[in-house]
């Protein structure tokens, strides 16, 4: 499992363009903005491939949050977006994106 997680981190570092874990969240946000314009379907697929190997990592909630935003804003798939927000709430309740996920999940569930 550690090897799979390391490969996932390597891919994430290449996507985000940073070498250290601490800067990944902000850098990932910039890459999401760029990737949405270029090819949102491919970006969503790559992020989806990172969810399992990086589960529990400090940037995993950022990956799920990016996927939720893509699902809602690019694909207009509210149930899929809601499932990603719910996963952030369930798995990363103490994380920095928990409040955002709660707000968006409540908004989509109405």
Buried (B, 14 or more C-beta within 10 A) or exposed (E): EEEEBEEBBEBBBEBBEBEEBEBBBEBBBEBBEEBBEEEBEEBBEBBBEBBEBBBEBBBBBBBBBBBBBBBBEBEEBBEBBBBBBBBBBEBBEEBEBBEBBBEBBEEBEE
